Each structure stands twice: as structure tokens, then as C-alpha cells.
Amino acid sequence: MLTLPDLESTYDLLAEALDRVPPARRELLLTKLALLLANELGDRGRIGTLVEAALSDLD
């Protein structure tokens, strides 16, 4: 698990990466990143759980 400072640093890294990509390509960047991270994680069940967690409270 990442510490709170590590999570904040990761958030900043992602925000900066999104700023470097044209708005029309941001969804592609996030999709590519998600697939790369999922491959690193290597656990299909855990990935499914995390997808559901990310979907919660988006309203």
C-alpha cells in the first residue's frame, strides 16, 4: 500500500501526465495506463474488485 504522501505524489504525476496530452487523447492515455497497471498487478480477480471500487460514488 502507498502512504498518503505517495498517493498525493501519484495524483500529481497523473495530473501532470494528463496535462501533457491533448484532451481528445486523455481517455486513451488512461486506458493504456490502466492496462499496463493491470498487467503489473497480474490478478484478474483483484482487478475486477478495483474496477468496481472505482465505479462507486461517481455520481
N, C-alpha and C positions, 0 to 999 in steps of 0.2 A: 504494500500500500504506500501511496505517496503521502508525504506530510502536507499540511496546509500550505506552507511556503512553496513546496514543489508543485502543488496543484495550481497555485497562483502564477507561478512561473510558466507552467504548461499552458494555462489560459492565455497569458501574454504571448507566448510563442505561436499559438494557434491564431490569435487575433492579428498578429503581425503577418503571418503567412496569408491569411485571408485578405489583408490589405494589399498584398503584393500581386494578387490575382484579379483580373477583371471580373466585375460582378457576374457576368454570364458564365464564368468558369468556376465559380466558387463551389457549386454543388458537385462538380466533377472532382475538384480537389478533395472535398470532404469524403466523397465516395472512395476515392483512391486511398486516402489515409485510413479510412475505416477498414478497408480490405487488407491493407498492409498490417495494421494493428491486430486484426482478427487472425491473420496468418501467424503473427508472432505469438499470440495467445495460444492458438492451436487446440482450443477446446470448444467444439461446436455447441455443446450444451450451455456452457458459460456465456458464449457469445449471444445465444438466444435470450438468456436471462438479462444480459446487459442491454440488449435491444429493447426488451420490454420495459426495463427501468428508464431508458432514455425516452421512451414514448409516454411515460406517465407525466402528468401535470404540464402538458404543453398548451393547455387552454389559456 
